[in-house]
Amino acid sequence: MERGTGHGAGLMAEMVLPTGRRGQVLAVAIATVALLALWFGVAMPLVGWHAARGEAIERQRALAVRMEALAASLPALRQRAASLAAGPAPQALLEGASDAVAGAALQEQVQAMAVEAGSPLTSAEALPAEPAGAYRRISLRVALSAPYPVLVHLLAAIADATPRMLVDDLQVQAPPLGLRSAVLPMDATLTVLAFRARDSAPGAAPARAAQGRGAQDPSAQGEDATAPAVQDSGAQVRDGAAAARPDAERAAGAAP
């Protein structure tokens, strides 16, 4: 019994924490580990959750502001839609009796838009017209040298033009990277597309003209219609005269 008690006292003596300098260092290390465990185990998750929650709230606020702005613009949009529905529809097709005339009108309008944007066209080439369903597609290949803002302004003007125009095959050659600037010109080429109505069938116009002439000249139709009737009346008169001649001769012979 005494031997067991002595053994336990020896173990307690061995488990005594160090004192002095070594004890202080050990205490600081244990406190540091505990603080790190609290930070990574409790504090960091809480900080991350709080940050994520703040971002979600900010997104909801931004969405609410945007929805309020859309709701505020709804009456103006309704008024604009009503005015567009009441007014005449915008012209969608090029005017012109032929592809050449329509192409010349398209070139003139694109040149005017380029001058208004701040840079005239350096070249313009009318491409062959192509059928597109019930329409004719008129294409114009243009080139210009203009700064980036001017080019953007021209593209916006083409998109909003009347009649409707489309941009195709846009190619832009920018200056070297070290010399790039908003004021330096860039070489750009693009194709502007517009449409015109297709011509009628080749035989439709002469047929309509002949019908129009017939409708405008009723006297000719009347003459053609009354000629057989006049001829029939003349024949009947001649037949009646021939039939009455013998009776007249007999009456003259019987007279004293």
Helices and strands as residue ranges (DSSP letters): H 2-14, H 20-38, I 39-43, H 44-86, H 99-117, E 123-132, E 135-146, H 148-159, E 166-173, G 177-179, E 186-197, H 204-216, H 218-254
